[in-house]
Amino acid sequence: MGKPEPKDIEVAIETTVGGTPIRGRIDAVFPRPEGGFTVVDWKTGRPPVDADDLQTKALQLAIYRLAYARLQGLDEDQVDAAFFYASSGQTVRPELPSAAELESMLASERSTAG
């Protein structure tokens, strides 16, 4: 069996989460063997050692996951996400907030910032 082939590469995304407009670019999206997709964000550095740092970085993945699901018209549970650290070859799958949790987090951040 060969290496998995990405379904999409360099996917431009634009969505609104918790009233905050978000734009970005997803590095790659791979089909999952059991169905659905995995959004992958390539990183050149090393994986974070600190759990809080990883959870902060995971917000980006959660936004990408939600944006890709919306773009493709998929349910949230049909898309997951991971970081791939090129320097070590390590894949990290942090726990991601749900769409509702993400919306709430960004909405409250927006209200305290304004």
NORLIN-V451523 format. One record per helix or strand of 3 or more residues. SS is the DSSP state (H for helix, E for strand). FROM is the first residue (numbers start at 1). LEN is the number of residues. Records with the same first field share a line. If there is no record, write none. Layout:
SS->FROM-LEN ; FROM-LEN
This chain:
E->6-12 ; 20-12 ; 37-7 ; 79-7 ; 90-3
H->51-22 ; 76-3 ; 99-15
